[in-house]
Amino acid sequence: MSYTLRTQVDGEFDDVVAETIDALEEEGFGVLCDIDVQETLKKKLDEDFRQYRILGACNPQLAHQGLENDLELGTLLPCNVVVYDDDDGVVVSAVDPQRLIAVAENDDVDPIGDDAYERFERVLESL
């Protein structure tokens, strides 16, 4: 069973990253961190790697609801969305929030995972 939602997009890498950030914002997510894995691996290990960005996305309302129900839920935040070059285009992949929240084993937060899942689906469909 997959732990991500994924789509492949034709386009320039930087354009897809910008479109992904815009689509996340349309669904109420802010990008709290943006990690350039290619740059980091080159700098830290002198290794070449494909273009690969990790976007730490968080919807403040959903995060607040989750933390009100389970303070430890913060260990699962933010939700990561990755954008990377693939042989056939640019891939955008988001963590499946339903599977992520399931590890909390708290029925009170399941609807939050469902909501985030639907939002991520719309983000990927819009790209």
TAMORA-V402979 format. One line per field, one symbol per residue. ss: DSSP state (h for helix, s for strand, l for the rest). phi: phi as a letter, one per 20 degrees, with the letter a starting at -180 (. if undefined). burial: # if it has 16 or more other ideal C-beta (glycine too) atoms within 10 Angstrom, else .. Layout:
ss: ???
phi: ???
burial: ???
//
This chain:
ss: lllsssssslllhhhhhhhhhhhhhhlllssssssshhhhhhhhhllllllssssssslhhhhhhhhhhlhhhhhhllssssssssllssssssslhhhhhhllllhhhhhhhhhhhhhhhhhhhhl
phi: .fdcdbbdceqfgfffgfffffffffenedeebcdefgfffffecldebffbcddedbegffffgfffebfffgfedfeecdcbfcgdqddccdfffffffgfflcgfegffffffgfffgfgffff
burial: ....#.#.#...#..##.###.##..#.#.#......#............#########..##.##..##..#..#########.....#########.##..#....#..##.###.##..##..#
//
